[in-house]
Amino acid sequence: MGSEPGRREVDSRLLRTFVVVAQEESFTRAAARLQVSQQAISGHIKSLESILGTSLFSRHSTGARLTAAGSRVIAYAEQALAATDALFEAAAGVDRPIRLAEIRNRKIMQEIWREHRRRSPGDSVSFTDLTGDEQINALTSGRIDVAMHSATRVEAAFTQALLRLDPVKCFHIHDLGAPLLRGQRIGYTGVESRFSSWQRFCLRMAPDVGAKLELVPHDITMLEAIGQQMIQGDVPPVLVLEGMEQYAEADHFNFHYFADIQPYYPWAISIRRDERRPDVLAFFETALAVRTQKGWLRPIRPEVPQWLPSELVEDASLRHEFSGFDMFGA
């Protein structure tokens, strides 16, 4: 029986070779990792390039890099491999855990998991430490099942809902009393690409509230380096999410709400739009229930003018939740 007209087939071994070469950026390292010859690796890549009709890698003196076409298709190859692995696990009767990611020291997804475990004690999960931006990439490629990330980033391939509004504070080595935000110097971090959503949030907020934004050349986890810079120089208070106080190094700093305006960083929870696993769908529903139980969308200081970015994930059913906000997307 021949193949259907126009049907295109790809051996999963070719996709696996493609993904590993992309990860290792080297045909030699990919061969060692897959325990095959370098000639086999080259053959797999040539076969896949012939099937797809495009070049996937450009070779250079130290290895190989994805071409523009390779960059466009790598996420689909990762998704196909994840689906293939899940197929064999399901056929073998292996229960696959709900693959979650947690932002370091936040424990928001773990809080949702505790409630989900109470509701569905037979489900299991695995956790990976990823930033919000990294979670979007991992969900797209099929490496995790549920992602938590900035609610200002709308992804057409995801089912998304607003999950939590995190109060923004500032921190400094010195006790600042009741600092103001409007018209004041304020530092922000996020020089690494994996913190790009936080950086975009700060750049979006500052002109709206009239703050004078200054970049601190350290990422937000480098509290010791930031503290030393505050001691040695004229560094303004630095913007931070409330959860940063849970970091061990944070004991040396003073954290303050702003006296004049309360900003919020919005988080979304996402699953792939084509998700069919009942346990993953149920976890998503649990997250929305926890959101309501915990009041994660209510203002914490309703007496102070609030600020939220206007470009939030659309969820018309949540508009009543914002009744306590008198400044929405100022």
VENVEN-V643008 format. One record per residue. N is the residue number from 0. RES is the residue in three letters. NEAR is the number of other ideal C-beta (glycine too) atoms within 8 Angstrom. Layout:
BEGIN
N&RES&NEAR ; N&RES&NEAR
END
This chain:
BEGIN
0&MET&1 ; 1&GLY&3 ; 2&SER&5 ; 3&GLU&5 ; 4&PRO&4 ; 5&GLY&4 ; 6&ARG&6 ; 7&ARG&5 ; 8&GLU&5 ; 9&VAL&9 ; 10&ASP&7 ; 11&SER&9 ; 12&ARG&7 ; 13&LEU&13 ; 14&LEU&13 ; 15&ARG&10 ; 16&THR&14 ; 17&PHE&15 ; 18&VAL&12 ; 19&VAL&11 ; 20&VAL&15 ; 21&ALA&11 ; 22&GLN&7 ; 23&GLU&10 ; 24&GLU&9 ; 25&SER&10 ; 26&PHE&12 ; 27&THR&8 ; 28&ARG&10 ; 29&ALA&14 ; 30&ALA&13 ; 31&ALA&7 ; 32&ARG&8 ; 33&LEU&10 ; 34&GLN&5 ; 35&VAL&6 ; 36&SER&6 ; 37&GLN&8 ; 38&GLN&6 ; 39&ALA&9 ; 40&ILE&15 ; 41&SER&9 ; 42&GLY&8 ; 43&HIS&12 ; 44&ILE&15 ; 45&LYS&8 ; 46&SER&10 ; 47&LEU&14 ; 48&GLU&11 ; 49&SER&7 ; 50&ILE&9 ; 51&LEU&9 ; 52&GLY&5 ; 53&THR&7 ; 54&SER&8 ; 55&LEU&13 ; 56&PHE&12 ; 57&SER&8 ; 58&ARG&5 ; 59&HIS&7 ; 60&SER&2 ; 61&THR&4 ; 62&GLY&11 ; 63&ALA&10 ; 64&ARG&8 ; 65&LEU&10 ; 66&THR&11 ; 67&ALA&6 ; 68&ALA&10 ; 69&GLY&13 ; 70&SER&8 ; 71&ARG&6 ; 72&VAL&10 ; 73&ILE&13 ; 74&ALA&9 ; 75&TYR&7 ; 76&ALA&11 ; 77&GLU&12 ; 78&GLN&11 ; 79&ALA&11 ; 80&LEU&13 ; 81&ALA&11 ; 82&ALA&9 ; 83&THR&9 ; 84&ASP&8 ; 85&ALA&9 ; 86&LEU&8 ; 87&PHE&8 ; 88&GLU&9 ; 89&ALA&9 ; 90&ALA&6 ; 91&ALA&6 ; 92&GLY&5 ; 93&VAL&6 ; 94&ASP&5 ; 95&ARG&8 ; 96&PRO&8 ; 97&ILE&13 ; 98&ARG&12 ; 99&LEU&14 ; 100&ALA&16 ; 101&GLU&13 ; 102&ILE&12 ; 103&ARG&6 ; 104&ASN&8 ; 105&ARG&9 ; 106&LYS&8 ; 107&ILE&12 ; 108&MET&13 ; 109&GLN&9 ; 110&GLU&10 ; 111&ILE&12 ; 112&TRP&11 ; 113&ARG&8 ; 114&GLU&12 ; 115&HIS&12 ; 116&ARG&9 ; 117&ARG&6 ; 118&ARG&8 ; 119&SER&8 ; 120&PRO&6 ; 121&GLY&3 ; 122&ASP&12 ; 123&SER&6 ; 124&VAL&9 ; 125&SER&8 ; 126&PHE&9 ; 127&THR&11 ; 128&ASP&7 ; 129&LEU&11 ; 130&THR&8 ; 131&GLY&13 ; 132&ASP&13 ; 133&GLU&10 ; 134&GLN&15 ; 135&ILE&13 ; 136&ASN&9 ; 137&ALA&13 ; 138&LEU&16 ; 139&THR&10 ; 140&SER&11 ; 141&GLY&10 ; 142&ARG&9 ; 143&ILE&12 ; 144&ASP&12 ; 145&VAL&17 ; 146&ALA&14 ; 147&MET&14 ; 148&HIS&13 ; 149&SER&14 ; 150&ALA&12 ; 151&THR&13 ; 152&ARG&9 ; 153&VAL&8 ; 154&GLU&9 ; 155&ALA&5 ; 156&ALA&6 ; 157&PHE&11 ; 158&THR&9 ; 159&GLN&11 ; 160&ALA&14 ; 161&LEU&14 ; 162&LEU&13 ; 163&ARG&10 ; 164&LEU&13 ; 165&ASP&11 ; 166&PRO&12 ; 167&VAL&13 ; 168&LYS&12 ; 169&CYS&15 ; 170&PHE&12 ; 171&HIS&14 ; 172&ILE&8 ; 173&HIS&6 ; 174&ASP&5 ; 175&LEU&10 ; 176&GLY&5 ; 177&ALA&6 ; 178&PRO&11 ; 179&LEU&9 ; 180&LEU&12 ; 181&ARG&9 ; 182&GLY&6 ; 183&GLN&10 ; 184&ARG&7 ; 185&ILE&15 ; 186&GLY&13 ; 187&TYR&15 ; 188&THR&15 ; 189&GLY&11 ; 190&VAL&9 ; 191&GLU&6 ; 192&SER&5 ; 193&ARG&7 ; 194&PHE&14 ; 195&SER&9 ; 196&SER&12 ; 197&TRP&13 ; 198&GLN&12 ; 199&ARG&10 ; 200&PHE&12 ; 201&CYS&12 ; 202&LEU&9 ; 203&ARG&10 ; 204&MET&13 ; 205&ALA&13 ; 206&PRO&6 ; 207&ASP&8 ; 208&VAL&12 ; 209&GLY&7 ; 210&ALA&12 ; 211&LYS&8 ; 212&LEU&10 ; 213&GLU&9 ; 214&LEU&8 ; 215&VAL&11 ; 216&PRO&4 ; 217&HIS&10 ; 218&ASP&9 ; 219&ILE&10 ; 220&THR&6 ; 221&MET&8 ; 222&LEU&12 ; 223&GLU&7 ; 224&ALA&8 ; 225&ILE&13 ; 226&GLY&12 ; 227&GLN&8 ; 228&GLN&11 ; 229&MET&11 ; 230&ILE&7 ; 231&GLN&5 ; 232&GLY&6 ; 233&ASP&3 ; 234&VAL&10 ; 235&PRO&10 ; 236&PRO&11 ; 237&VAL&14 ; 238&LEU&11 ; 239&VAL&11 ; 240&LEU&9 ; 241&GLU&10 ; 242&GLY&8 ; 243&MET&13 ; 244&GLU&7 ; 245&GLN&8 ; 246&TYR&9 ; 247&ALA&4 ; 248&GLU&8 ; 249&ALA&12 ; 250&ASP&5 ; 251&HIS&7 ; 252&PHE&10 ; 253&ASN&9 ; 254&PHE&11 ; 255&HIS&13 ; 256&TYR&8 ; 257&PHE&13 ; 258&ALA&7 ; 259&ASP&8 ; 260&ILE&12 ; 261&GLN&14 ; 262&PRO&13 ; 263&TYR&12 ; 264&TYR&11 ; 265&PRO&15 ; 266&TRP&15 ; 267&ALA&14 ; 268&ILE&13 ; 269&SER&15 ; 270&ILE&14 ; 271&ARG&11 ; 272&ARG&8 ; 273&ASP&4 ; 274&GLU&10 ; 275&ARG&5 ; 276&ARG&9 ; 277&PRO&6 ; 278&ASP&9 ; 279&VAL&12 ; 280&LEU&11 ; 281&ALA&12 ; 282&PHE&16 ; 283&PHE&13 ; 284&GLU&8 ; 285&THR&12 ; 286&ALA&13 ; 287&LEU&11 ; 288&ALA&9 ; 289&VAL&12 ; 290&ARG&13 ; 291&THR&7 ; 292&GLN&7 ; 293&LYS&7 ; 294&GLY&6 ; 295&TRP&9 ; 296&LEU&10 ; 297&ARG&8 ; 298&PRO&10 ; 299&ILE&6 ; 300&ARG&9 ; 301&PRO&7 ; 302&GLU&3 ; 303&VAL&11 ; 304&PRO&8 ; 305&GLN&16 ; 306&TRP&12 ; 307&LEU&14 ; 308&PRO&10 ; 309&SER&6 ; 310&GLU&6 ; 311&LEU&12 ; 312&VAL&11 ; 313&GLU&5 ; 314&ASP&9 ; 315&ALA&5 ; 316&SER&4 ; 317&LEU&10 ; 318&ARG&6 ; 319&HIS&5 ; 320&GLU&7 ; 321&PHE&10 ; 322&SER&5 ; 323&GLY&8 ; 324&PHE&9 ; 325&ASP&6 ; 326&MET&9 ; 327&PHE&9 ; 328&GLY&7 ; 329&ALA&6
END
